Amino acid sequence: MHQCSSSSKSEKPSSVVSDSGPSDNKSKFTLWSNVFGPSSSVSQPYREPSTSGHKQACASSRNGWTALVKRAFMASGAIRRFQERVLGPNRTGLPSTTSAVWLLGVCYKISEDEASGSGDTDAGSVLAAFQHDFSSKILMTYRKGFEPIKNTTYTSDVNWGCMIRSSQMLFAQALLFHRLGRSWRIKKSELPEEEYLETLEPFGDFEASPFSIHNLILSGESYGLAAGSWVGPYAICRSWESLACKKRKQSDSNHQTLPMAVHIVSGSEDGERGGAPILCLEDATKSCLEYSKGKAEWTPILLLVPLVLGLDRVNPRYIPSLIATFTFPQSLGILGGRPGASTYIVGVQEDKGFYLDPHEVQQVVTVNKETPDVDTSSYHCNVLRYIPLESLDPSLALGFYCRDRDDFDNFCLGASKLAEESNGAPLFTVAQTHSSISHSNCEFVEDTEEEREDDWQLL
């Protein structure tokens, strides 16, 4: 577990509470360009009456700006009402507290001076480090103007693709960790690294892109994925498993688009049994062997844990454990949000979750390593938004990335301890083999390199 980065009271303070997020020029431009864009998802473009009369043309010229401004206010109001309806009131910035902030396994301890918001931002402050880390996370949003999804006329995923976009963020983050490490940060004044561009390229909105919305829908048809329809966390996890398997079979083992195994942690072999899901080493090893086509017993692995933690909302008993998962170095966050409105939750502070929001409409962008000067700003966000964890939809999914076997063993130890301390409400449990799965309490005994036969803790 990482130690918190902390700042002393002597450092320059900065505002951590905001009603609208960072007010840089770029974010202002993005807001107005979305409002004035010709194909906004919440308003139709303004059109003047078709006429050749000189009088009407002059009237149009005089009144054009008035109509434009009027439409802008109408559109911005619609956007605000839509966001409040699906995600609740727009909460941005950091709450006024000095509690530790956890962001995908990294801890930030904001000083009292910084939390007070009485001063300018110091580039060397913990707050600035946190903001840089957050803005370096990959953002995937609604896109418009892509080629039609197979056998449909859909050229945008507005109002239905948020779960797919949230899942793309999680997978992109796993690829970024794999290629550039957890300490990587975006460098705005330099050309991006080739590995960074290689991370974004497979998620392009084209049928030829391996992890495009087109291919996810195609691979997830048997799980209910369809253009124009919303999908839940379990279905999207299984769809990614199916797509990863398909791409693995199509690629040479030395040139995999997704350089890691994908393993779904479920309640039983067929994933249909109730109760807490069980992470079984026997199954994880099998996933690694299948990924490597029998050449390696262990490979990098991405763990997905789809969960249902209540009826209408998350049962409060699970919230402490959800918060604790963000302290794991292997954390990839949570796919979740309010009913029918998915987000990608990447951090927590007390009982609040900080998320990346896919509900913004942006134009399709082509990214590849052959064009290093491409503008990738639409793949990042400077606005920190948060949601109370108690208001989350109970259907969600956890993600974890383990680089090697030692990293996986470290994760299993942490997960076992978390289950022990869950007061009978574990998110998931850990076992060595299927034969070791029972409903009795067992201890986790750390095995040696020579012999790994002791059962992991299971509740």
C-alpha positions in Angstrom: 0.0 0.0 0.0 1.3 3.4 -0.9 2.0 6.1 1.7 0.1 9.4 1.5 1.8 12.3 -0.1 1.4 15.2 2.3 1.9 18.9 2.3 2.8 21.2 5.2 1.1 24.4 6.2 4.0 26.4 4.8 3.2 25.5 1.3 1.2 27.9 -0.8 -2.5 27.2 -0.5 -5.0 27.0 -3.4 -8.7 26.6 -3.8 -10.0 23.1 -3.7 -13.7 23.8 -3.8 -15.4 25.0 -7.0 -18.8 25.2 -8.5 -17.6 24.8 -12.0 -14.2 23.2 -12.0 -11.0 24.7 -13.4 -11.6 27.9 -15.3 -8.9 27.7 -17.9 -9.4 29.0 -21.4 -9.5 25.5 -22.9 -12.3 24.4 -20.6 -14.2 27.5 -21.5 -13.7 26.9 -25.2 -14.9 23.3 -24.8 -18.0 24.4 -23.1 -19.0 27.0 -25.6 -18.0 24.9 -28.6 -20.2 22.1 -27.4 -23.1 24.5 -26.8 -22.7 26.2 -30.2 -21.8 22.9 -32.1 -24.0 22.0 -35.1 -25.1 18.6 -33.7 -25.6 19.1 -30.0 -27.3 16.1 -28.3 -29.6 18.3 -26.4 -30.8 20.8 -29.0 -31.3 21.0 -32.7 -29.2 23.4 -34.7 -30.7 26.8 -35.4 -31.8 27.3 -39.0 -33.0 30.5 -40.6 -36.0 30.3 -42.9 -35.2 29.5 -46.5 -35.8 32.5 -48.6 -34.1 34.6 -51.3 -35.7 37.9 -50.2 -33.3 40.7 -49.4 -35.4 41.9 -46.5 -35.4 38.5 -44.7 -31.7 38.1 -45.3 -31.0 41.4 -43.6 -33.3 40.5 -40.7 -31.4 37.2 -40.4 -28.1 39.1 -40.3 -29.3 41.5 -37.6 -30.9 38.8 -35.4 -28.4 36.0 -35.9 -26.4 36.8 -32.8 -29.5 37.2 -30.7 -30.8 33.8 -31.8 -27.3 32.2 -31.2 -27.1 33.5 -27.7 -30.7 32.5 -27.0 -30.0 29.0 -28.2 -26.8 28.8 -26.2 -28.7 29.5 -22.9 -31.4 27.1 -23.8 -28.8 24.4 -24.6 -26.7 25.0 -21.5 -29.9 24.8 -19.4 -30.8 21.5 -21.0 -27.4 20.1 -20.4 -27.5 21.2 -16.8 -31.0 19.7 -16.2 -29.9 16.4 -17.9 -26.8 16.1 -15.8 -28.7 16.8 -12.6 -31.3 14.3 -13.5 -29.0 11.4 -14.1 -26.0 12.2 -11.8 -27.6 14.5 -9.2 -26.5 18.1 -8.6 -23.2 18.9 -10.3 -20.5 18.6 -7.5 -17.0 19.7 -8.6 -13.7 20.3 -6.9 -12.5 18.8 -3.6 -14.8 19.0 -0.5 -13.5 21.4 2.2 -11.7 18.8 4.2 -8.1 17.6 4.8 -9.0 13.9 4.7 -6.8 11.8 2.5 -7.6 11.4 -1.2 -6.9 8.1 -2.8 -6.5 8.0 -6.6 -6.1 4.5 -8.1 -3.7 3.3 -5.3 -1.9 6.6 -4.7 -2.7 8.7 -1.6 -2.7 12.5 -1.4 -2.9 14.4 1.9 -3.9 17.9 1.4 -2.7 20.5 4.0 -5.1 22.7 6.0 -3.8 25.7 4.1 -4.5 24.2 0.7 -7.9 23.0 1.8 -8.8 26.5 3.0 -8.5 27.8 -0.6 -6.8 31.1 0.5 -4.0 31.5 -2.0 -2.5 30.7 -5.4 -1.8 27.2 -6.6 1.8 26.1 -6.0 3.1 23.9 -8.8 5.0 21.9 -6.2 2.0 21.4 -3.8 0.3 18.1 -3.1 -2.9 19.6 -4.5 -1.2 20.3 -7.8 0.3 16.8 -7.9 -3.2 15.4 -7.4 -4.7 17.5 -10.1 -1.9 16.5 -12.5 -2.5 12.9 -11.7 -6.2 13.2 -12.2 -5.9 15.0 -15.5 -3.5 12.3 -16.7 -6.2 9.7 -16.5 -7.8 8.6 -19.8 -11.2 10.1 -20.6 -13.6 8.4 -23.1 -16.9 10.2 -23.9 -19.8 10.1 -26.2 -18.6 10.7 -29.8 -20.4 11.9 -32.9 -19.6 11.5 -36.6 -18.2 8.0 -36.6 -19.0 5.4 -39.3 -22.3 3.7 -38.8 -22.3 0.7 -36.4 -22.8 -2.5 -38.3 -26.4 -3.0 -39.6 -27.6 0.3 -38.1 -27.6 4.0 -38.9 -26.1 5.0 -35.6 -23.2 7.4 -36.0 -23.1 8.6 -32.4 -23.6 6.8 -29.0 -25.2 9.9 -27.3 -27.6 8.9 -24.5 -26.9 5.1 -24.6 -23.1 4.5 -24.8 -22.0 5.6 -21.3 -21.3 2.2 -19.9 -19.3 1.2 -23.0 -17.3 4.5 -22.7 -16.7 3.9 -19.0 -15.4 0.4 -19.6 -13.1 1.8 -22.4 -11.6 4.2 -19.8 -10.8 1.3 -17.4 -9.2 -0.8 -20.1 -7.2 2.2 -21.5 -6.0 2.9 -18.0 -4.8 -0.7 -17.6 -2.9 -0.4 -20.9 -1.4 2.8 -19.7 -0.2 1.3 -16.4 1.2 -1.7 -18.3 3.1 0.4 -20.9 4.2 3.5 -18.9 3.7 2.6 -15.3 1.5 4.2 -12.5 3.8 7.2 -12.1 3.3 8.4 -15.7 1.9 11.9 -16.1 0.9 13.7 -19.2 3.4 16.3 -20.5 1.4 19.1 -22.1 4.4 21.0 -23.4 6.0 18.0 -25.2 5.0 15.6 -27.9 3.3 12.5 -26.5 5.2 9.2 -26.0 4.7 6.5 -28.6 3.4 4.2 -25.9 0.7 6.7 -25.0 -0.5 7.0 -28.6 -0.4 3.2 -28.9 -2.7 3.1 -25.8 -5.3 5.4 -27.4 -5.2 4.1 -30.9 -7.1 0.8 -30.4 -10.1 2.7 -28.9 -10.7 4.8 -32.0 -14.3 5.0 -33.2 -13.7 2.9 -36.3 -14.6 -0.7 -37.1 -10.9 -1.3 -37.8 -10.0 -0.3 -34.2 -9.7 -3.4 -32.0 -11.5 -1.9 -29.0 -13.9 0.4 -30.8 -17.6 0.7 -29.8 -18.3 -1.1 -33.0 -16.3 -4.2 -32.1 -17.5 -4.2 -28.4 -21.1 -4.3 -29.6 -20.4 -7.1 -32.0 -18.6 -9.2 -29.4 -21.3 -8.5 -26.8 -24.4 -9.4 -28.8 -24.9 -12.6 -26.8 -24.9 -10.5 -23.6 -27.4 -8.0 -24.8 -25.2 -5.3 -26.3 -26.8 -3.4 -29.1 -26.5 0.0 -30.6 -29.0 2.4 -29.0 -29.5 0.3 -25.9 -28.0 0.8 -22.4 -26.1 -2.1 -20.9 -25.1 -3.1 -17.3 -21.7 -3.8 -15.7 -21.9 -7.6 -15.8 -22.7 -7.7 -19.6 -20.0 -5.2 -20.4 -17.4 -7.2 -18.5 -18.4 -10.4 -20.3 -18.3 -8.6 -23.6 -14.7 -7.4 -23.0 -13.8 -11.0 -22.1 -15.3 -12.2 -25.4 -13.6 -9.4 -27.4 -10.2 -10.0 -25.8 -10.5 -13.7 -26.6 -11.4 -13.0 -30.2 -8.5 -10.6 -30.6 -6.1 -13.0 -29.0 -6.9 -15.7 -31.4 -6.5 -13.3 -34.4 -3.1 -12.1 -33.2 0.4 -13.5 -32.9 1.3 -14.3 -29.3 4.2 -11.8 -29.5 2.1 -8.9 -30.8 -1.1 -8.8 -28.8 -3.3 -5.7 -28.9 -4.2 -6.3 -25.3 -1.0 -7.5 -23.6 -2.7 -9.1 -20.6 -5.1 -11.8 -19.7 -8.7 -10.8 -18.8 -10.3 -12.7 -15.9 -13.8 -12.3 -14.6 -14.2 -12.9 -10.9 -17.6 -14.5 -10.4 -19.6 -16.5 -7.9 -18.9 -19.9 -9.5 -17.5 -21.5 -12.6 -20.4 -20.4 -14.7 -20.8 -17.1 -13.0 -24.4 -17.7 -12.0 -24.2 -18.6 -8.3 -25.2 -16.1 -5.8 -23.1 -14.7 -2.9 -19.8 -13.0 -2.9 -17.7 -13.7 -6.0 -14.6 -15.9 -5.5 -11.2 -15.1 -6.9 -9.7 -18.6 -7.4 -6.0 -18.9 -8.3 -6.8 -22.0 -10.3 -9.0 -20.1 -12.6 -6.7 -17.0 -12.8 -3.8 -19.3 -13.8 -6.0 -20.9 -16.4 -6.8 -17.5 -17.9 -3.1 -16.7 -18.1 -2.3 -20.0 -19.8 -5.0 -19.4 -22.3 -3.8 -15.9 -23.0 -0.2 -17.1 -23.5 -1.4 -20.1 -25.6 0.2 -22.4 -23.1 3.6 -20.8 -23.2 3.6 -19.2 -19.7 1.9 -20.1 -16.5 1.6 -16.5 -15.5 1.2 -13.2 -17.5 0.0 -9.7 -16.7 -3.7 -10.0 -15.8 -6.7 -7.6 -15.6 -9.3 -8.7 -13.0 -12.9 -7.6 -13.4 -15.3 -8.1 -10.5 -19.0 -7.4 -11.4 -21.1 -7.0 -8.3 -24.6 -6.3 -7.1 -24.4 -4.7 -3.7 -28.1 -3.9 -2.9 -31.5 -3.2 -4.3 -32.0 0.4 -5.3 -28.7 1.7 -3.9 -25.5 0.3 -2.6 -26.0 -1.2 0.9 -24.0 1.0 3.3 -22.3 -2.1 4.7 -20.2 -2.4 1.5 -19.1 1.3 1.3 -16.0 0.9 3.6 -14.8 -2.0 1.5 -15.4 -0.1 -1.7 -13.3 2.8 -0.4 -10.6 0.5 0.7 -10.1 -1.0 -2.8 -8.7 2.4 -3.9 -5.8 1.9 -1.5 -4.7 -1.2 -3.5 -1.7 -0.5 -5.8 -3.5 -2.6 -8.4 -6.7 -0.5 -8.3 -8.3 0.4 -11.6 -11.4 1.9 -10.0 -15.1 1.3 -10.5 -17.5 1.1 -13.4 -20.6 2.6 -11.8 -22.8 5.6 -11.3 -26.5 6.3 -10.9 -29.2 4.0 -12.5 -28.9 4.3 -16.3 -25.9 6.7 -16.1 -22.5 5.1 -15.9 -19.3 6.8 -15.0 -15.7 5.8 -14.3 -14.8 6.3 -10.6 -11.1 6.7 -10.1 -10.7 8.1 -6.6 -12.3 8.5 -3.2 -12.3 10.9 -0.3 -14.2 9.8 2.8 -17.6 8.7 1.4 -17.3 10.5 -2.0 -16.2 9.0 -5.3 -14.3 11.1 -7.9 -15.2 10.2 -11.4 -14.6 10.8 -15.1 -17.8 11.6 -16.9 -18.5 10.1 -20.4 -21.7 12.2 -20.8 -20.1 14.9 -23.0 -20.4 14.8 -26.8 -17.2 15.2 -28.8 -16.2 14.8 -32.4 -14.4 11.7 -33.5 -10.6 11.9 -33.3 -8.1 9.8 -35.1 -5.1 8.9 -32.9 -2.1 6.8 -34.0 1.7 6.8 -33.4 2.3 8.0 -37.0 0.8 11.4 -36.1 2.5 12.4 -32.8 1.3 16.0 -33.1 -2.4 15.0 -32.9 -4.5 16.8 -30.4 -5.4 14.4 -27.6 -6.9 16.9 -25.2 -10.4 15.4 -25.7 -9.0 12.3 -23.9 -8.4 14.1 -20.7 -10.4 16.1 -18.1 -9.4 18.9 -15.7 -12.7 19.1 -14.0 -12.9 17.1 -10.7 -16.4 15.8 -10.2 -17.6 13.7 -7.3 -20.7 11.6 -6.3 -21.7 10.3 -2.8 -20.9 6.6 -2.8 -24.2 5.9 -1.0 -26.1 7.0 -4.1 -24.4 4.6 -6.5 -26.4 2.1 -8.5 -25.8 -1.3 -6.7 -24.8 -2.9 -10.0 -21.1 -2.0 -10.6 -17.8 -3.6 -11.4 -14.3 -3.3 -9.8 -11.1 -3.5 -11.9 -7.6 -4.4 -10.9 -4.3 -4.8 -12.9 -1.6 -7.2 -11.7 1.7 -6.9 -13.6 3.2 -10.2 -12.5 2.7 -13.1 -10.1 4.2 -11.2 -7.1 1.9 -8.3 -7.8 -1.0 -10.8 -7.9 0.0 -12.4 -4.7 0.2 -9.0 -3.0 -3.2 -8.2 -4.3 -4.6 -11.5 -2.9 -3.2 -10.8 0.5 -4.7 -7.4 0.6 -8.1 -8.7 -0.7 -8.1 -11.5 1.9 -7.4 -9.0 4.7 -10.2 -6.7 3.4 -12.7 -9.7 3.4 -11.7 -10.5 7.0 -12.4 -7.0 8.1 -15.7 -6.7 6.2 -17.9 -7.7 9.1 -19.5 -10.5 7.2 -20.1 -8.4 4.0 -17.1 -9.1 1.7 -17.1 -7.7 -1.8 -15.4 -10.9 -2.9 -13.3 -13.7 -1.4 -10.1 -15.4 -2.4 -9.3 -19.2 -2.6 -6.5 -21.3 -4.0 -8.5 -24.0 -5.7 -12.1 -25.0 -6.3 -11.7 -27.8 -3.7 -10.8 -25.3 -1.1 -14.0 -23.3 -1.5 -16.3 -23.7 1.4 -18.4 -21.6 3.7 -16.2 -22.1 6.7 -13.7 -19.5 7.8 -10.2 -20.2 6.6 -6.9 -18.4 7.1 -4.7 -17.1 4.3 -1.3 -18.7 4.6 1.3 -17.1 2.4 2.9 -19.8 0.4 6.5 -20.1 -0.7 7.9 -20.0 -4.2 8.5 -23.7 -4.1 5.0 -24.7 -2.8 1.8 -22.7 -3.3 -0.7 -25.2 -1.9 -2.1 -23.5 1.2 -5.6 -22.1 0.9 -6.2 -18.4 0.7 -8.6 -16.9 3.1 -12.3 -17.5 2.3 -15.4 -16.3 4.1 
